């Protein structure tokens, strides 16, 4: 089962902290460095090391711009009033296109940049394509965004939970002068993607546009699984001194299923072919769904459609959501936590003249029923040349005799 990434955000988030945390989780350093080298950006250099922030050990990812337009700018929470080469979104995307990375990482990197571009465009009142990337187009931010995309892709995640991010207060000095915290781009991304911000008394910027853009692009869940085990913990260190640990904790989680707690996922679909819906069902069942079915329905404008309904447990919830979006045309779904009552079940085997058949014994109080297992009955019936119903009834009677 693919792990769920949890970006804790208790101390905020920045691009370099995210890269460092993902490296600390075990994502491929080789893939990161191969991608960054392939960008062929003048002046791009970086260093990966182990350091401490107020006694807590973690990974530090430090990028410096030593090119003609750079000033050796270190980052990690906050902008600096540095002059960088101005790039537009098209320039950034061309840069990413020539990089050596998977198509998944390439698409994710472009998504992150578009999120920032749209937020900056809203702040400045211009189209996203006309935004001059100052800090965001700088060498360090390019490295952070491409690095985060490559590393997240390498971890092969089943989802990402971001429950909220802790932001500072006061003002910060950036390319456009002194701005209030949260800066406009951060606020716009938080609004557009519904990411909760917790304002703290810490003076300064704890959430950067790059950091929250990465979180927005990765986020698939706003809450943690009800129960989970932690596979790994990664700690990425920030550069600013806020008077306490400046860290981003990232965790790889495995959801632990409550056997009596399940979820029903629903989506109304009226623009998918029958072949597409059939494929979606196959993928959902293969991915661990408890049940999948379609209910004919009429939708807006009297269009005939299908209600897709999936029953799953908490451990497979994120994977089911991803599969629905990947294999169907829906752009939204409903998620309903439900409780169930089950008969106590156990599997038994009975011996018949045609062979051994598996039978499920189900009990609820004094009520007991026996259900021969389909595949087991079918194999025995095919091997003996007997019809299915004869073998089924014989297995049920034999099980009842006990």
RAKAJO-V796529 format. One record per residue. RES is the residue in three letters. PHI is phi in degrees with one decimal (* if undefined). PSI is psi in radians with two decimals (* if undefined). Layout:
RES,PHI,PSI
RES,PHI,PSI
//
This chain:
UNK,*,2.35
UNK,-69.8,2.45
UNK,-76.0,2.77
UNK,-100.8,2.24
UNK,-85.8,2.29
UNK,-115.9,2.01
UNK,-95.5,1.87
UNK,-67.9,-0.82
UNK,69.3,0.27
UNK,-67.4,-0.43
UNK,-112.8,0.34
UNK,89.5,-2.90
UNK,-158.7,2.49
UNK,-139.8,2.96
UNK,-63.8,-0.82
UNK,-68.0,-0.58
UNK,-66.1,-0.65
UNK,-66.9,-0.80
UNK,-57.4,-0.81
UNK,-63.0,-0.74
UNK,-65.0,-0.70
UNK,-68.6,-0.64
UNK,-61.9,-0.75
UNK,-66.4,-0.42
UNK,-75.3,-0.24
UNK,111.9,0.11
UNK,-65.0,2.73
UNK,-69.5,2.00
UNK,-66.3,-0.61
UNK,-64.0,-0.74
UNK,-64.5,-0.69
UNK,-62.0,-0.90
UNK,-68.9,-0.59
UNK,-63.4,-0.75
UNK,-65.9,-0.79
UNK,-65.0,-0.71
UNK,-63.1,-0.67
UNK,-70.1,-0.30
UNK,-69.1,-0.42
UNK,53.2,0.78
UNK,-87.6,2.19
UNK,-60.7,2.25
UNK,86.7,-0.02
UNK,-77.8,2.08
UNK,-141.5,2.70
UNK,-149.0,2.83
UNK,-141.5,2.34
UNK,-115.0,2.18
UNK,-148.5,3.00
UNK,-103.8,2.23
UNK,-138.5,-3.03
UNK,-131.4,2.59
UNK,-125.1,1.86
UNK,50.6,0.83
UNK,89.3,-0.20
UNK,-96.5,2.15
UNK,-81.8,2.55
UNK,-166.6,-3.04
UNK,-95.5,2.45
UNK,-118.5,2.20
UNK,-114.0,1.97
UNK,-119.5,2.13
UNK,-111.2,2.39
UNK,-126.0,2.53
UNK,-104.1,1.85
UNK,-104.8,0.23
UNK,-74.9,-3.07
UNK,-62.4,-0.50
UNK,-101.3,0.03
UNK,-96.6,2.90
UNK,-133.6,0.48
UNK,61.8,0.63
UNK,-68.9,2.10
UNK,-92.1,2.62
UNK,-127.8,-2.84
UNK,110.2,1.31
UNK,80.9,1.70
UNK,118.3,2.69
UNK,-103.7,2.78
UNK,-126.5,2.66
UNK,-80.9,1.00
UNK,-101.8,2.59
UNK,-89.1,2.12
UNK,-123.3,2.89
UNK,-60.5,2.24
UNK,-83.6,2.26
UNK,-126.7,2.56
UNK,-94.9,2.98
UNK,-59.7,-0.69
UNK,-62.2,-0.65
UNK,-65.4,-0.73
UNK,-64.1,-0.78
UNK,-65.6,-0.64
UNK,-64.3,-0.65
UNK,-62.6,-0.79
UNK,-66.0,-0.65
UNK,-62.1,-0.53
UNK,-88.9,-0.07
UNK,-76.4,2.67
UNK,-92.1,1.78
UNK,-161.5,2.96
UNK,-71.1,2.81
UNK,-64.3,-0.58
UNK,-63.2,-0.77
UNK,-66.5,-0.69
UNK,-62.6,-0.81
UNK,-63.5,-0.70
UNK,-66.1,-0.74
UNK,-60.9,-0.76
UNK,-64.2,-0.68
UNK,-60.9,-0.78
UNK,-61.3,-0.79
UNK,-63.4,-0.67
UNK,-65.9,-0.64
UNK,-60.6,-0.78
UNK,-66.7,-0.74
UNK,-60.8,-0.76
UNK,-64.9,-0.67
UNK,-67.7,-0.74
UNK,-67.8,-0.67
UNK,-62.2,-0.72
UNK,-64.5,-0.69
UNK,-66.2,-0.62
UNK,-101.1,-0.08
UNK,69.4,0.77
UNK,-143.4,2.86
UNK,-63.3,2.65
UNK,-59.4,-0.63
UNK,-68.5,-0.29
UNK,-98.7,-0.02
UNK,-64.5,2.25
UNK,-85.4,2.03
UNK,-79.9,1.95
UNK,-89.5,-1.62
UNK,-59.6,-0.70
UNK,-67.8,-0.53
UNK,-88.9,0.02
UNK,-73.6,2.86
UNK,-57.1,-0.76
UNK,-64.7,-0.71
UNK,-70.3,-0.61
UNK,-61.2,-0.79
UNK,-63.3,-0.72
UNK,-63.3,-0.82
UNK,-71.3,-0.82
UNK,-62.5,-0.73
UNK,-62.2,-0.80
UNK,-62.1,-0.70
UNK,-65.5,-0.79
UNK,-63.3,-0.76
UNK,-71.9,-0.71
UNK,-63.3,-0.72
UNK,-63.3,-0.68
UNK,-65.6,-0.54
UNK,-73.6,-0.24
UNK,52.4,1.14
UNK,-81.8,2.65
UNK,-96.7,0.04
UNK,156.7,3.03
UNK,-144.8,2.22
UNK,-104.5,2.25
UNK,-131.1,1.89
UNK,-88.9,-0.34
UNK,163.5,2.85
UNK,-130.6,2.38
UNK,-86.7,2.14
UNK,-109.2,2.75
UNK,-87.6,-2.75
UNK,-147.6,3.11
UNK,90.0,-2.48
UNK,-131.9,2.86
UNK,-139.3,2.53
UNK,-90.8,2.17
UNK,-137.2,-2.94
UNK,-57.0,-0.56
UNK,-99.8,0.27
UNK,103.4,-2.73
UNK,-87.2,2.18
UNK,-122.9,2.62
UNK,-73.0,2.65
UNK,-99.2,2.28
UNK,-68.0,2.52
UNK,-70.0,2.76
UNK,-53.0,-0.74
UNK,-63.4,-0.71
UNK,-63.0,-0.79
UNK,-62.7,-0.69
UNK,-66.3,-0.69
UNK,-69.2,-0.73
UNK,-59.6,-0.70
UNK,-68.8,-0.82
UNK,-65.6,-0.57
UNK,-112.2,0.15
UNK,62.5,0.63
UNK,-93.0,2.07
UNK,-66.2,2.41
UNK,-112.5,2.39
UNK,-110.2,1.95
UNK,-81.4,2.23
UNK,-111.9,3.02
UNK,-82.4,-0.07
UNK,-65.8,2.25
UNK,-81.6,2.15
UNK,123.1,3.04
UNK,-91.1,1.98
UNK,-99.2,-0.33
UNK,-119.0,2.08
UNK,-98.5,2.76
UNK,-55.5,-0.74
UNK,-62.6,-0.79
UNK,-62.1,-0.85
UNK,-71.5,-0.47
UNK,-67.4,-0.71
UNK,-62.3,-0.78
UNK,-61.0,-0.73
UNK,-65.4,-0.70
UNK,-69.4,-0.61
UNK,-85.1,-0.50
UNK,-63.2,2.20
UNK,-120.5,-0.19
UNK,-143.9,2.53
UNK,-101.4,0.02
UNK,-141.6,2.68
UNK,-75.9,2.74
UNK,-57.6,2.62
UNK,-60.0,-0.61
UNK,-141.8,2.46
UNK,-157.3,2.82
UNK,-111.2,2.63
UNK,-99.1,2.04
UNK,-76.8,-0.86
UNK,-148.7,2.74
UNK,-127.1,2.32
UNK,-123.2,2.45
UNK,-122.1,2.14
UNK,-107.7,2.35
UNK,-97.6,2.43
UNK,-89.6,3.01
UNK,-99.3,-0.46
UNK,-79.3,2.62
UNK,-99.6,1.86
UNK,-101.1,0.16
UNK,89.0,0.13
UNK,-165.0,3.12
UNK,-55.2,2.22
UNK,-109.8,1.54
UNK,-136.7,2.69
UNK,-115.9,2.04
UNK,-92.6,2.26
UNK,-119.5,2.41
UNK,-130.3,2.52
UNK,-99.7,2.04
UNK,-110.4,2.65
UNK,-122.4,2.06
UNK,-64.8,2.38
UNK,-103.0,2.11
UNK,-79.2,2.36
UNK,-86.9,2.05
UNK,-60.1,-0.38
UNK,-100.4,0.05
UNK,-119.1,2.05
UNK,-129.6,3.04
UNK,-128.3,2.54
UNK,-113.7,2.11
UNK,-104.5,2.36
UNK,-133.1,2.53
UNK,-148.8,2.34
UNK,-91.9,2.19
UNK,-132.0,2.20
UNK,-128.6,0.14
UNK,-130.6,0.51
UNK,-119.3,2.51
UNK,-74.6,2.84
UNK,-60.8,-0.64
UNK,-64.2,-0.70
UNK,-64.3,-0.75
UNK,-66.3,-0.68
UNK,-63.0,-0.72
UNK,-64.1,-0.71
UNK,-59.6,-0.76
UNK,-61.1,-0.77
UNK,-60.0,-0.77
UNK,-66.2,-0.68
UNK,-66.5,-0.77
UNK,-66.7,-0.70
UNK,-66.6,-0.48
UNK,-85.0,-0.02
UNK,113.6,0.17
UNK,-63.6,2.49
UNK,-73.4,-0.66
UNK,-159.4,2.61
UNK,-140.0,2.29
UNK,-151.9,2.85
UNK,-115.3,2.48
UNK,-124.1,2.08
UNK,-60.7,2.45
UNK,-152.1,2.85
UNK,-107.5,2.38
UNK,-115.4,-2.87
UNK,-56.8,2.57
UNK,61.7,0.45
UNK,60.6,0.52
UNK,-82.9,2.26
UNK,-69.4,2.38
UNK,-145.6,-2.96
UNK,-128.3,2.37
UNK,-91.7,1.95
UNK,-85.4,2.22
UNK,-128.0,2.20
UNK,-122.4,2.30
UNK,-107.1,2.20
UNK,-147.5,2.91
UNK,-98.0,2.99
UNK,-62.0,-0.55
UNK,-66.1,-0.51
UNK,-104.7,0.09
UNK,-59.8,-0.90
UNK,-62.0,-0.70
UNK,-65.1,-0.66
UNK,-66.0,-0.73
UNK,-61.1,-0.80
UNK,-62.7,-0.71
UNK,-65.5,-0.71
UNK,-60.7,-0.82
UNK,-67.3,-0.60
UNK,-75.8,-0.59
UNK,-105.3,-0.14
UNK,-124.1,3.12
UNK,-95.3,0.00
UNK,-66.5,2.60
UNK,-114.5,0.15
UNK,-163.5,2.72
UNK,-147.1,2.80
UNK,-103.4,2.50
UNK,-127.4,2.04
UNK,-119.9,2.00
UNK,-75.2,2.29
UNK,-133.4,2.71
UNK,-104.4,2.58
UNK,-129.0,2.73
UNK,-116.9,2.21
UNK,-120.5,2.56
UNK,-71.2,2.55
UNK,-66.6,2.31
UNK,-126.6,2.52
UNK,-149.9,2.60
UNK,-98.8,2.33
UNK,-125.2,2.90
UNK,-121.0,2.42
UNK,-122.5,2.56
UNK,-101.5,2.21
UNK,-121.0,2.86
UNK,-57.5,-0.47
UNK,-88.6,-0.11
UNK,135.9,-3.04
UNK,-90.0,2.35
UNK,-125.7,2.39
UNK,-86.3,2.37
UNK,-130.2,2.33
UNK,-91.6,2.16
UNK,-97.0,2.14
UNK,-117.8,2.28
UNK,-134.8,2.46
UNK,-143.1,1.79
UNK,64.1,-2.21
UNK,-87.0,-0.09
UNK,-84.8,2.19
UNK,-131.2,2.32
UNK,-134.8,2.70
UNK,-122.9,2.30
UNK,-129.2,1.84
UNK,-59.3,2.44
UNK,-77.5,2.30
UNK,-56.2,-0.96
UNK,-61.4,-0.65
UNK,-64.6,-0.77
UNK,-63.9,-0.77
UNK,-62.0,-0.75
UNK,-62.7,-0.78
UNK,-64.7,-0.73
UNK,-64.7,-0.76
UNK,-64.7,-0.74
UNK,-66.1,-0.59
UNK,-95.1,-0.14
UNK,70.2,0.57
UNK,-113.3,2.64
UNK,-70.7,2.69
UNK,-58.8,-0.82
UNK,-63.0,-0.65
UNK,-61.7,-0.80
UNK,-67.0,-0.72
UNK,-58.1,-0.88
UNK,-66.7,-0.65
UNK,-64.6,-0.70
UNK,-67.5,-0.71
UNK,-63.7,-0.79
UNK,-63.4,-0.71
UNK,-64.5,-0.67
UNK,-66.7,-0.69
UNK,-65.1,-0.58
UNK,-69.6,-0.41
UNK,70.1,*
//
